[in-house]
Amino acid sequence: MASAAGSAIVPIFPLPDVTFFPRTLLPLHVFEARYRAMVMDALARDRRLCVVKLRPGYEATYAGRPAVHAVGGLGEIVSWERLANGRYNVLVRGDARVRIEHELPTDTLYRLVGVKRLEDVGPAGDVMPALARIRAAARALLDALGRPADLLDTALAEGQPSGAVADRVAAAVLPDAALRQALLETLDVDARVARVADAIETLVRELKGGRS
């Protein structure tokens, strides 16, 4: 449901410890009644929804309207399967970072919000050294984990925006939910790329030091 340019009204899917980056694919198993209704309605409309991370302490108000982070990932359901029990398996493609501007009163089981699209800033400098660090550290990480060397080839591919490399690699390998959320909120591409490089190098050092 689009409104002004760069703005939209969309349902939100609040999840613990999930960060949904642009240019990534997120598989979801949808089992709660309110989110089954959300998926059904989204499929009947424009297939768009916003995945947002729940703030700490959400458990006390989870059945209602728990607090969520203001920045989330807007995406489109690109494939779906409705199971015999009414649950859904869906695959959502990340299209944009968005900021929640307001929540709408609604008679639906799920929540509707107005969001504004957030655009990357930069890069202003030469990000090639930091991208080289990401690529080297990612390959060292795969080697340390005993995973196939080509596992991240799509994420690390040349010819894509540097912000996309940072997003795809962060989504694939960074385990720290708070860090992933901070990276989602980092619109400055130079800063985001450098921070992802630092984080993966730290992971590699920890693995080689014998810590999981």
Z-matrix of the N, CA and C atoms (Angstrom, degrees):
N
C 1 1.462
C 2 1.521 1 108.49
N 3 1.288 2 117.87 1 100.83
C 4 1.455 3 121.65 2 -175.91
C 5 1.521 4 110.36 3 -89.24
N 6 1.333 5 115.49 4 152.10
C 7 1.456 6 120.38 5 173.34
C 8 1.524 7 107.56 6 -128.31
N 9 1.347 8 117.58 7 -118.94
C 10 1.458 9 119.31 8 179.16
C 11 1.522 10 110.64 9 -66.82
N 12 1.329 11 115.46 10 162.41
C 13 1.463 12 120.21 11 -179.32
C 14 1.523 13 110.44 12 -57.02
N 15 1.328 14 115.72 13 129.02
C 16 1.461 15 120.21 14 179.94
C 17 1.510 16 113.71 15 81.79
N 18 1.335 17 117.35 16 -3.49
C 19 1.458 18 121.50 17 179.87
C 20 1.518 19 109.88 18 -118.14
N 21 1.328 20 116.11 19 157.73
C 22 1.460 21 120.39 20 178.63
C 23 1.510 22 108.98 21 -158.56
N 24 1.323 23 115.75 22 160.23
C 25 1.464 24 122.00 23 171.36
C 26 1.524 25 106.23 24 -111.41
N 27 1.332 26 115.44 25 121.10
C 28 1.466 27 119.91 26 -173.10
C 29 1.530 28 110.06 27 -140.36
N 30 1.334 29 117.11 28 156.09
C 31 1.464 30 119.94 29 171.45
C 32 1.522 31 109.96 30 -75.40
N 33 1.325 32 116.87 31 150.70
C 34 1.465 33 120.20 32 175.29
C 35 1.523 34 109.96 33 -109.55
N 36 1.316 35 113.32 34 145.29
C 37 1.464 36 122.28 35 175.50
C 38 1.525 37 106.00 36 -117.01
N 39 1.336 38 118.81 37 93.36
C 40 1.470 39 120.67 38 -178.63
C 41 1.528 40 110.45 39 -79.46
N 42 1.316 41 115.80 40 131.05
C 43 1.459 42 120.81 41 -178.24
C 44 1.530 43 110.02 42 -136.15
N 45 1.333 44 117.71 43 147.07
C 46 1.471 45 119.59 44 175.08
C 47 1.522 46 110.62 45 -76.74
N 48 1.316 47 116.60 46 132.26
C 49 1.474 48 122.32 47 170.68
C 50 1.526 49 114.53 48 61.55
N 51 1.333 50 117.70 49 24.10
C 52 1.467 51 120.15 50 175.35
C 53 1.520 52 108.53 51 -113.15
N 54 1.327 53 116.19 52 126.41
C 55 1.455 54 122.22 53 174.83
C 56 1.520 55 107.45 54 -117.86
N 57 1.313 56 116.75 55 126.51
C 58 1.459 57 122.01 56 -173.94
C 59 1.523 58 109.22 57 -110.10
N 60 1.328 59 115.39 58 106.80
C 61 1.464 60 121.49 59 -176.89
C 62 1.525 61 111.58 60 -90.19
N 63 1.337 62 116.45 61 150.04
C 64 1.463 63 119.11 62 170.82
C 65 1.534 64 110.56 63 -58.80
N 66 1.325 65 115.28 64 152.11
C 67 1.470 66 122.96 65 174.92
C 68 1.531 67 112.61 66 66.80
N 69 1.336 68 116.30 67 20.06
C 70 1.464 69 120.28 68 175.00
C 71 1.529 70 108.46 69 -122.58
N 72 1.319 71 115.38 70 165.24
C 73 1.463 72 121.83 71 177.79
C 74 1.526 73 108.81 72 -113.53
N 75 1.333 74 116.33 73 133.67
C 76 1.457 75 120.98 74 -177.26
C 77 1.527 76 109.46 75 -123.38
N 78 1.348 77 117.58 76 111.60
C 79 1.466 78 119.73 77 174.21
C 80 1.526 79 109.93 78 -81.48
N 81 1.320 80 116.81 79 135.95
C 82 1.461 81 121.25 80 -178.47
C 83 1.527 82 109.87 81 -133.60
N 84 1.328 83 114.95 82 139.62
C 85 1.462 84 120.91 83 171.60
C 86 1.521 85 106.50 84 -105.61
N 87 1.320 86 117.30 85 116.42
C 88 1.461 87 122.30 86 -171.87
C 89 1.524 88 109.01 87 -105.54
N 90 1.337 89 116.40 88 115.46
C 91 1.463 90 119.47 89 -174.39
C 92 1.519 91 114.09 90 -124.07
N 93 1.354 92 119.14 91 -24.66
C 94 1.465 93 119.73 92 179.69
C 95 1.530 94 110.02 93 -70.86
N 96 1.336 95 116.08 94 143.82
C 97 1.473 96 120.85 95 -176.33
C 98 1.529 97 111.94 96 -56.26
N 99 1.353 98 116.52 97 -42.74
C 100 1.472 99 118.11 98 -176.11
C 101 1.518 100 111.72 99 -66.90
N 102 1.331 101 116.89 100 -32.59
C 103 1.463 102 118.50 101 -178.80
C 104 1.524 103 111.98 102 -86.43
N 105 1.329 104 116.80 103 -23.76
C 106 1.464 105 118.94 104 169.03
C 107 1.532 106 109.48 105 -63.51
N 108 1.337 107 116.00 106 -41.93
C 109 1.469 108 120.43 107 176.76
C 110 1.526 109 110.51 108 -63.58
N 111 1.332 110 116.70 109 -40.26
C 112 1.462 111 121.22 110 179.03
C 113 1.524 112 110.99 111 -60.54
N 114 1.347 113 116.51 112 -46.18
C 115 1.464 114 120.21 113 -179.64
C 116 1.527 115 110.28 114 -64.24
N 117 1.323 116 117.12 115 -43.52
C 118 1.457 117 120.99 116 -179.91
C 119 1.537 118 110.36 117 -58.95
N 120 1.336 119 115.91 118 -45.54
C 121 1.469 120 119.79 119 179.91
C 122 1.530 121 111.39 120 -67.67
N 123 1.329 122 116.50 121 -40.46
C 124 1.463 123 119.87 122 179.83
C 125 1.525 124 110.94 123 -62.46
N 126 1.326 125 116.50 124 -40.59
C 127 1.464 126 120.19 125 179.66
C 128 1.525 127 111.14 126 -65.48
N 129 1.324 128 116.80 127 -29.23
C 130 1.462 129 120.65 128 178.74
C 131 1.531 130 112.01 129 -80.28
N 132 1.345 131 116.40 130 -13.92
C 133 1.462 132 120.23 131 -178.43
C 134 1.537 133 109.34 132 -109.51
N 135 1.321 134 116.33 133 -111.56
C 136 1.473 135 119.66 134 -174.28
C 137 1.526 136 113.08 135 -109.90
N 138 1.351 137 116.89 136 6.95
C 139 1.469 138 124.10 137 177.29
C 140 1.534 139 113.27 138 66.22
N 141 1.328 140 116.91 139 16.74
C 142 1.467 141 119.05 140 -178.02
C 143 1.525 142 111.67 141 -99.60
N 144 1.331 143 114.76 142 145.91
C 145 1.460 144 121.46 143 173.30
C 146 1.520 145 108.12 144 -154.11
N 147 1.331 146 114.81 145 164.51
C 148 1.466 147 121.20 146 -179.16
C 149 1.519 148 108.77 147 -117.77
N 150 1.320 149 116.48 148 122.42
C 151 1.463 150 121.78 149 176.36
C 152 1.527 151 108.05 150 -93.12
N 153 1.329 152 116.02 151 123.84
C 154 1.461 153 120.71 152 -178.58
C 155 1.521 154 109.88 153 -127.11
N 156 1.319 155 115.11 154 151.49
C 157 1.459 156 120.75 155 -179.38
C 158 1.531 157 109.80 156 -89.63
N 159 1.328 158 115.59 157 130.94
C 160 1.461 159 120.91 158 176.33
C 161 1.535 160 110.13 159 -67.83
N 162 1.314 161 115.64 160 143.40
C 163 1.465 162 119.83 161 176.36
C 164 1.531 163 109.68 162 -79.16
N 165 1.338 164 117.66 163 155.51
C 166 1.467 165 120.68 164 178.96
C 167 1.528 166 111.27 165 -55.27
N 168 1.334 167 115.49 166 142.98
C 169 1.450 168 120.85 167 -179.45
C 170 1.521 169 113.83 168 87.90
N 171 1.347 170 115.81 169 8.93
C 172 1.468 171 120.01 170 -176.56
C 173 1.531 172 112.93 171 -64.09
N 174 1.333 173 117.14 172 -21.25
C 175 1.471 174 120.21 173 -171.98
C 176 1.527 175 112.63 174 -56.70
N 177 1.333 176 116.92 175 -37.01
C 178 1.465 177 120.81 176 -175.35
C 179 1.520 178 112.45 177 -64.88
N 180 1.336 179 116.94 178 -28.73
C 181 1.472 180 120.28 179 -176.45
C 182 1.523 181 111.77 180 -122.23
N 183 1.341 182 116.10 181 20.89
C 184 1.464 183 118.83 182 -172.60
C 185 1.527 184 112.82 183 -58.57
N 186 1.336 185 117.59 184 -36.89
C 187 1.465 186 120.65 185 -177.23
C 188 1.533 187 111.71 186 -70.69
N 189 1.340 188 117.01 187 -16.14
C 190 1.463 189 120.49 188 -178.53
C 191 1.515 190 111.92 189 -105.08
N 192 1.331 191 114.93 190 -113.98
C 193 1.467 192 120.50 191 -177.86
C 194 1.528 193 109.54 192 -126.93
N 195 1.334 194 117.09 193 72.62
C 196 1.468 195 119.53 194 -177.72
C 197 1.528 196 111.50 195 -65.35
N 198 1.332 197 114.91 196 155.58
C 199 1.463 198 120.42 197 -179.33
C 200 1.527 199 110.50 198 -67.24
N 201 1.338 200 115.21 199 139.53
C 202 1.463 201 121.33 200 179.04
C 203 1.528 202 108.99 201 -126.78
N 204 1.327 203 115.53 202 161.60
C 205 1.461 204 119.29 203 174.45
C 206 1.525 205 109.48 204 -67.71
N 207 1.330 206 115.89 205 148.74
C 208 1.466 207 120.13 206 -175.43
C 209 1.531 208 112.59 207 -74.16
N 210 1.334 209 116.81 208 -24.26
C 211 1.470 210 120.24 209 -179.08
C 212 1.524 211 108.95 210 -105.91
N 213 1.322 212 115.16 211 129.00
C 214 1.465 213 120.81 212 179.98
C 215 1.509 214 111.01 213 -139.14
N 216 1.316 215 114.90 214 -171.51
C 217 1.458 216 121.26 215 -178.97
C 218 1.515 217 110.99 216 -112.73
N 219 1.332 218 116.70 217 122.34
C 220 1.461 219 122.18 218 176.50
C 221 1.517 220 108.57 219 -91.05
N 222 1.327 221 116.52 220 132.06
C 223 1.453 222 118.90 221 -178.79
C 224 1.512 223 112.36 222 -146.35
N 225 1.320 224 114.15 223 175.91
C 226 1.462 225 122.01 224 -179.89
C 227 1.522 226 109.05 225 -122.29
N 228 1.317 227 115.95 226 134.03
C 229 1.465 228 120.48 227 175.20
C 230 1.530 229 107.81 228 -69.99
N 231 1.322 230 116.65 229 116.58
C 232 1.469 231 120.14 230 -176.02
C 233 1.519 232 112.75 231 -103.51
N 234 1.323 233 117.19 232 -17.84
C 235 1.465 234 119.66 233 170.98
C 236 1.522 235 107.92 234 -153.50
N 237 1.331 236 115.75 235 153.14
C 238 1.455 237 119.45 236 -176.78
C 239 1.522 238 110.25 237 -156.41
N 240 1.318 239 113.37 238 155.55
C 241 1.465 240 121.47 239 177.74
C 242 1.518 241 106.72 240 -141.14
N 243 1.347 242 115.97 241 123.86
C 244 1.464 243 119.57 242 175.68
C 245 1.519 244 107.65 243 -94.72
N 246 1.325 245 115.21 244 122.99
C 247 1.456 246 120.73 245 -177.07
C 248 1.529 247 110.57 246 -84.67
N 249 1.321 248 115.84 247 164.44
C 250 1.469 249 121.22 248 -176.67
C 251 1.524 250 112.34 249 -60.02
N 252 1.341 251 117.14 250 -29.00
C 253 1.473 252 120.56 251 -178.68
C 254 1.529 253 112.39 252 -86.84
N 255 1.329 254 117.33 253 7.12
C 256 1.455 255 120.90 254 178.63
C 257 1.511 256 114.83 255 90.45
N 258 1.323 257 116.56 256 -8.10
C 259 1.468 258 120.32 257 176.57
C 260 1.532 259 109.45 258 -75.12
N 261 1.335 260 115.48 259 166.67
C 262 1.456 261 120.70 260 179.02
C 263 1.526 262 110.40 261 -126.96
N 264 1.311 263 115.98 262 144.80
C 265 1.454 264 122.65 263 160.06
C 266 1.522 265 106.35 264 -107.62
N 267 1.325 266 116.63 265 122.93
C 268 1.465 267 119.98 266 -178.91
C 269 1.525 268 109.60 267 -128.93
N 270 1.321 269 114.91 268 155.87
C 271 1.460 270 121.96 269 173.08
C 272 1.523 271 106.79 270 -122.05
N 273 1.336 272 115.45 271 122.44
C 274 1.460 273 120.87 272 -176.22
C 275 1.527 274 109.23 273 -111.56
N 276 1.326 275 115.61 274 131.35
C 277 1.474 276 121.15 275 177.58
C 278 1.520 277 109.22 276 -97.37
N 279 1.331 278 116.15 277 125.16
C 280 1.459 279 120.60 278 -179.38
C 281 1.512 280 111.85 279 -72.85
N 282 1.336 281 116.06 280 126.32
C 283 1.467 282 120.71 281 -177.86
C 284 1.526 283 113.18 282 -109.20
N 285 1.338 284 118.10 283 -32.82
C 286 1.469 285 118.50 284 -174.12
C 287 1.519 286 111.26 285 -163.95
N 288 1.335 287 114.70 286 153.44
C 289 1.457 288 121.13 287 163.51
C 290 1.527 289 107.05 288 -77.12
N 291 1.331 290 116.07 289 141.58
C 292 1.466 291 119.54 290 176.13
C 293 1.519 292 109.72 291 -139.58
N 294 1.329 293 114.17 292 154.56
C 295 1.463 294 120.43 293 173.97
C 296 1.527 295 108.05 294 -111.28
N 297 1.339 296 115.54 295 131.31
C 298 1.460 297 119.93 296 176.81
C 299 1.529 298 108.17 297 -73.96
N 300 1.328 299 116.21 298 121.22
C 301 1.461 300 121.51 299 -178.45
C 302 1.529 301 111.43 300 -93.58
N 303 1.337 302 116.99 301 -35.78
C 304 1.460 303 120.31 302 -179.43
C 305 1.518 304 108.45 303 -164.29
N 306 1.327 305 115.32 304 159.00
C 307 1.453 306 120.90 305 175.60
C 308 1.523 307 108.52 306 -107.48
N 309 1.331 308 116.62 307 140.46
C 310 1.449 309 120.91 308 -176.20
C 311 1.523 310 111.05 309 -96.67
N 312 1.335 311 117.09 310 144.33
C 313 1.457 312 118.36 311 169.78
C 314 1.532 313 108.40 312 -66.55
N 315 1.303 314 117.58 313 138.82
C 316 1.458 315 119.50 314 -175.26
C 317 1.519 316 110.34 315 -151.13
N 318 1.323 317 116.22 316 152.76
C 319 1.460 318 119.93 317 175.98
C 320 1.524 319 111.42 318 -99.85
N 321 1.340 320 116.47 319 8.89
C 322 1.466 321 120.28 320 177.13
C 323 1.526 322 109.99 321 -82.97
N 324 1.324 323 115.90 322 160.85
C 325 1.463 324 121.13 323 177.19
C 326 1.524 325 111.49 324 -67.62
N 327 1.320 326 116.19 325 -27.83
C 328 1.472 327 121.60 326 -177.70
C 329 1.532 328 109.37 327 -102.84
N 330 1.329 329 115.88 328 173.09
C 331 1.459 330 121.65 329 -173.93
C 332 1.531 331 111.20 330 -99.93
N 333 1.324 332 116.01 331 143.18
C 334 1.460 333 122.70 332 175.60
C 335 1.522 334 108.61 333 -115.69
N 336 1.332 335 115.98 334 138.81
C 337 1.461 336 120.53 335 -179.65
C 338 1.523 337 110.01 336 -134.75
N 339 1.327 338 114.90 337 156.69
C 340 1.454 339 121.09 338 168.90
C 341 1.517 340 108.10 339 -93.84
N 342 1.334 341 116.65 340 128.54
C 343 1.466 342 120.75 341 -178.70
C 344 1.518 343 110.26 342 -122.92
N 345 1.323 344 114.84 343 155.58
C 346 1.467 345 121.76 344 175.25
C 347 1.513 346 108.64 345 -122.34
N 348 1.312 347 116.48 346 132.25
C 349 1.462 348 122.59 347 -178.75
C 350 1.527 349 110.31 348 -67.04
N 351 1.328 350 116.74 349 137.47
C 352 1.466 351 123.17 350 177.45
C 353 1.524 352 109.30 351 -108.87
N 354 1.312 353 116.88 352 131.53
C 355 1.464 354 121.16 353 -178.18
C 356 1.530 355 110.26 354 -104.20
N 357 1.326 356 115.39 355 148.25
C 358 1.458 357 120.51 356 174.57
C 359 1.525 358 110.53 357 -62.18
N 360 1.329 359 115.57 358 149.07
C 361 1.465 360 122.24 359 175.59
C 362 1.523 361 107.60 360 -112.64
N 363 1.316 362 116.38 361 119.01
C 364 1.467 363 119.95 362 178.85
C 365 1.507 364 112.55 363 91.12
N 366 1.331 365 117.18 364 -160.41
C 367 1.470 366 126.90 365 11.37
C 368 1.523 367 113.19 366 -73.80
N 369 1.333 368 114.47 367 149.42
C 370 1.455 369 120.23 368 -179.91
C 371 1.518 370 111.21 369 -93.58
N 372 1.340 371 116.55 370 -29.97
C 373 1.454 372 120.64 371 -177.79
C 374 1.515 373 111.44 372 -112.76
N 375 1.321 374 115.34 373 -163.53
C 376 1.458 375 121.58 374 178.84
C 377 1.528 376 108.10 375 -86.99
N 378 1.328 377 116.07 376 109.43
C 379 1.470 378 119.39 377 -178.11
C 380 1.525 379 112.02 378 -92.02
N 381 1.326 380 117.64 379 -1.44
C 382 1.460 381 119.37 380 -175.86
C 383 1.535 382 112.90 381 -59.41
N 384 1.342 383 119.86 382 -41.47
C 385 1.471 384 118.48 383 177.61
C 386 1.533 385 112.42 384 -60.82
N 387 1.331 386 117.18 385 -41.19
C 388 1.466 387 119.89 386 179.90
C 389 1.535 388 110.60 387 -69.12
N 390 1.333 389 117.19 388 -37.24
C 391 1.464 390 119.92 389 176.64
C 392 1.525 391 110.54 390 -64.35
N 393 1.333 392 116.27 391 -38.56
C 394 1.468 393 120.27 392 177.63
C 395 1.529 394 109.77 393 -63.39
N 396 1.335 395 116.84 394 -38.03
C 397 1.468 396 120.46 395 176.61
C 398 1.530 397 110.53 396 -63.45
N 399 1.334 398 116.55 397 -43.43
C 400 1.463 399 120.03 398 178.88
C 401 1.527 400 110.14 399 -59.74
N 402 1.323 401 116.80 400 -47.59
C 403 1.470 402 120.44 401 -176.65
C 404 1.532 403 110.95 402 -63.68
N 405 1.341 404 116.19 403 -43.29
C 406 1.462 405 119.53 404 -179.43
C 407 1.528 406 110.95 405 -66.96
N 408 1.330 407 116.47 406 -43.15
C 409 1.465 408 119.91 407 -178.21
C 410 1.525 409 110.87 408 -68.73
N 411 1.335 410 117.20 409 -38.21
C 412 1.467 411 120.18 410 179.55
C 413 1.524 412 110.31 411 -63.28
N 414 1.317 413 116.46 412 -40.47
C 415 1.472 414 119.34 413 179.60
C 416 1.534 415 110.35 414 -69.54
N 417 1.330 416 116.58 415 -37.71
C 418 1.463 417 119.73 416 176.78
C 419 1.534 418 110.24 417 -65.68
N 420 1.327 419 116.76 418 -35.46
C 421 1.457 420 120.91 419 178.74
C 422 1.531 421 110.68 420 -65.68
N 423 1.332 422 116.57 421 -45.81
C 424 1.469 423 119.95 422 178.17
C 425 1.520 424 110.76 423 -60.30
N 426 1.330 425 116.21 424 -40.30
C 427 1.464 426 120.64 425 -180.00
C 428 1.535 427 110.08 426 -64.73
N 429 1.351 428 116.40 427 -43.47
C 430 1.465 429 120.55 428 -178.92
C 431 1.531 430 111.30 429 -65.54
N 432 1.336 431 116.37 430 -30.59
C 433 1.465 432 120.79 431 -179.48
C 434 1.528 433 112.37 432 -88.82
N 435 1.333 434 116.45 433 -5.79
C 436 1.453 435 119.96 434 -178.58
C 437 1.525 436 113.04 435 70.45
N 438 1.348 437 116.52 436 27.84
C 439 1.457 438 121.10 437 -179.95
C 440 1.528 439 109.96 438 -96.33
N 441 1.346 440 118.37 439 160.11
C 442 1.467 441 121.12 440 -179.72
C 443 1.533 442 111.80 441 -56.57
N 444 1.318 443 115.98 442 138.99
C 445 1.468 444 121.06 443 -175.30
C 446 1.526 445 112.47 444 -65.77
N 447 1.338 446 117.03 445 -22.92
C 448 1.476 447 119.46 446 -177.28
C 449 1.528 448 113.10 447 -96.54
N 450 1.320 449 117.25 448 10.51
C 451 1.464 450 121.28 449 -172.76
C 452 1.528 451 112.69 450 -61.06
N 453 1.324 452 116.99 451 -33.15
C 454 1.473 453 120.92 452 -176.58
C 455 1.523 454 112.50 453 -107.76
N 456 1.329 455 116.88 454 18.05
C 457 1.472 456 119.60 455 -175.62
C 458 1.530 457 112.39 456 -57.83
N 459 1.337 458 117.51 457 -40.05
C 460 1.467 459 119.77 458 -179.15
C 461 1.521 460 110.36 459 -66.16
N 462 1.322 461 116.82 460 -44.11
C 463 1.466 462 120.85 461 -179.35
C 464 1.523 463 111.76 462 -64.99
N 465 1.337 464 116.15 463 -34.29
C 466 1.470 465 121.06 464 -173.98
C 467 1.526 466 113.02 465 -93.46
N 468 1.321 467 118.02 466 0.10
C 469 1.466 468 121.53 467 -171.77
C 470 1.523 469 112.27 468 -57.40
N 471 1.330 470 114.86 469 144.41
C 472 1.471 471 121.54 470 174.02
C 473 1.534 472 108.42 471 -69.05
N 474 1.338 473 115.18 472 160.92
C 475 1.454 474 119.58 473 171.50
C 476 1.518 475 115.49 474 88.34
N 477 1.346 476 118.02 475 -1.73
C 478 1.462 477 120.50 476 176.68
C 479 1.532 478 108.62 477 -106.37
N 480 1.318 479 118.10 478 159.84
C 481 1.473 480 119.41 479 179.24
C 482 1.525 481 111.06 480 -57.31
N 483 1.324 482 116.32 481 144.60
C 484 1.462 483 119.90 482 -177.70
C 485 1.524 484 111.54 483 -62.30
N 486 1.338 485 117.23 484 -33.32
C 487 1.459 486 119.72 485 177.19
C 488 1.515 487 112.03 486 -63.94
N 489 1.343 488 116.16 487 -32.30
C 490 1.465 489 120.60 488 179.08
C 491 1.521 490 110.72 489 -68.91
N 492 1.334 491 117.56 490 -39.12
C 493 1.463 492 120.76 491 177.19
C 494 1.526 493 109.55 492 -59.85
N 495 1.336 494 115.81 493 -47.30
C 496 1.467 495 120.22 494 -179.84
C 497 1.530 496 110.84 495 -59.99
N 498 1.334 497 116.52 496 -45.33
C 499 1.466 498 120.34 497 -178.68
C 500 1.524 499 111.59 498 -63.24
N 501 1.314 500 116.75 499 -47.50
C 502 1.463 501 120.23 500 -174.96
C 503 1.521 502 111.72 501 -66.90
N 504 1.324 503 116.20 502 -40.29
C 505 1.460 504 119.23 503 179.97
C 506 1.531 505 110.22 504 -70.55
N 507 1.336 506 117.02 505 -41.41
C 508 1.466 507 120.06 506 177.94
C 509 1.521 508 110.69 507 -59.04
N 510 1.331 509 116.35 508 -44.04
C 511 1.470 510 120.36 509 -179.79
C 512 1.524 511 111.26 510 -63.45
N 513 1.330 512 116.13 511 -34.52
C 514 1.465 513 120.31 512 -174.07
C 515 1.523 514 113.69 513 -81.34
N 516 1.333 515 118.00 514 -35.23
C 517 1.469 516 117.88 515 -167.90
C 518 1.524 517 116.41 516 -127.15
N 519 1.325 518 119.51 517 -15.30
C 520 1.469 519 118.17 518 -175.16
C 521 1.532 520 110.32 519 -87.73
N 522 1.335 521 117.94 520 119.28
C 523 1.466 522 120.64 521 -173.84
C 524 1.528 523 114.39 522 -84.17
N 525 1.328 524 117.60 523 -19.18
C 526 1.463 525 120.78 524 -173.04
C 527 1.527 526 110.26 525 -77.98
N 528 1.337 527 117.05 526 111.81
C 529 1.464 528 121.62 527 -175.24
C 530 1.527 529 112.20 528 -63.66
N 531 1.341 530 116.71 529 -38.17
C 532 1.465 531 119.86 530 -179.78
C 533 1.521 532 110.45 531 -66.62
N 534 1.327 533 116.91 532 -39.06
C 535 1.463 534 120.77 533 178.14
C 536 1.521 535 110.53 534 -66.10
N 537 1.328 536 116.89 535 -42.33
C 538 1.467 537 119.34 536 179.28
C 539 1.534 538 110.48 537 -61.24
N 540 1.324 539 116.86 538 -41.58
C 541 1.460 540 119.70 539 178.46
C 542 1.526 541 110.64 540 -63.74
N 543 1.338 542 116.45 541 -41.85
C 544 1.469 543 120.03 542 178.34
C 545 1.526 544 110.84 543 -61.48
N 546 1.336 545 116.71 544 -38.70
C 547 1.464 546 120.47 545 178.51
C 548 1.527 547 110.94 546 -67.93
N 549 1.338 548 117.00 547 -36.46
C 550 1.461 549 119.85 548 176.67
C 551 1.521 550 110.18 549 -61.92
N 552 1.329 551 116.39 550 -35.01
C 553 1.463 552 121.29 551 -177.91
C 554 1.526 553 112.85 552 -83.80
N 555 1.342 554 117.58 553 -5.85
C 556 1.468 555 121.48 554 -178.18
C 557 1.518 556 109.50 555 -89.57
N 558 1.326 557 116.39 556 101.77
C 559 1.473 558 120.47 557 -179.21
C 560 1.522 559 111.95 558 -82.35
N 561 1.338 560 116.99 559 -23.37
C 562 1.469 561 121.67 560 178.49
C 563 1.526 562 108.81 561 -71.36
N 564 1.326 563 116.68 562 111.72
C 565 1.466 564 121.01 563 -173.47
C 566 1.528 565 111.68 564 -65.25
N 567 1.346 566 117.46 565 -40.15
C 568 1.471 567 119.52 566 178.54
C 569 1.534 568 110.51 567 -56.56
N 570 1.336 569 115.54 568 -46.83
C 571 1.465 570 120.20 569 -178.22
C 572 1.526 571 111.04 570 -66.55
N 573 1.340 572 116.97 571 -40.35
C 574 1.467 573 120.23 572 -177.75
C 575 1.524 574 111.00 573 -65.68
N 576 1.327 575 116.71 574 -45.63
C 577 1.467 576 120.62 575 -179.20
C 578 1.529 577 110.18 576 -62.51
N 579 1.334 578 117.07 577 -44.40
C 580 1.462 579 120.58 578 -179.59
C 581 1.529 580 110.85 579 -63.66
N 582 1.320 581 116.27 580 -39.44
C 583 1.473 582 119.62 581 -177.71
C 584 1.534 583 111.10 582 -69.22
N 585 1.332 584 116.92 583 -37.49
C 586 1.469 585 119.85 584 176.84
C 587 1.527 586 109.95 585 -66.05
N 588 1.338 587 117.15 586 -42.20
C 589 1.462 588 120.31 587 177.69
C 590 1.529 589 110.43 588 -58.90
N 591 1.334 590 116.84 589 -46.43
C 592 1.471 591 121.05 590 178.89
C 593 1.527 592 110.80 591 -58.93
N 594 1.339 593 116.07 592 -45.09
C 595 1.467 594 120.69 593 -174.61
C 596 1.529 595 111.67 594 -65.60
N 597 1.333 596 116.91 595 -41.08
C 598 1.470 597 118.75 596 -178.61
C 599 1.530 598 109.95 597 -71.77
N 600 1.320 599 117.19 598 -39.19
C 601 1.471 600 119.51 599 176.62
C 602 1.528 601 110.59 600 -60.83
N 603 1.339 602 117.31 601 -38.12
C 604 1.463 603 121.10 602 177.31
C 605 1.525 604 110.65 603 -64.11
N 606 1.350 605 116.68 604 -43.32
C 607 1.465 606 120.42 605 177.75
C 608 1.524 607 111.05 606 -58.41
N 609 1.316 608 116.55 607 -44.25
C 610 1.473 609 120.73 608 -178.51
C 611 1.525 610 110.07 609 -63.25
N 612 1.344 611 116.78 610 -43.12
C 613 1.475 612 120.02 611 179.13
C 614 1.516 613 110.52 612 -61.82
N 615 1.341 614 117.34 613 -41.14
C 616 1.461 615 120.61 614 -179.39
C 617 1.522 616 110.85 615 -65.90
N 618 1.331 617 116.84 616 -41.70
C 619 1.467 618 120.18 617 178.72
C 620 1.516 619 111.20 618 -64.25
N 621 1.317 620 116.59 619 -42.61
C 622 1.475 621 119.85 620 -178.72
C 623 1.522 622 111.29 621 -72.41
N 624 1.352 623 114.74 622 -21.03
C 625 1.469 624 118.82 623 176.12
C 626 1.515 625 112.64 624 -84.04
N 627 1.359 626 115.98 625 -0.13
C 628 1.440 627 119.72 626 175.61
C 629 1.512 628 115.65 627 91.63
N 630 1.365 629 116.46 628 5.00
C 631 1.466 630 119.42 629 177.93
C 632 1.524 631 109.60 630 -98.51
N 633 1.322 632 115.84 631 142.09
C 634 1.471 633 119.40 632 -179.21
C 635 1.512 634 110.08 633 -80.21
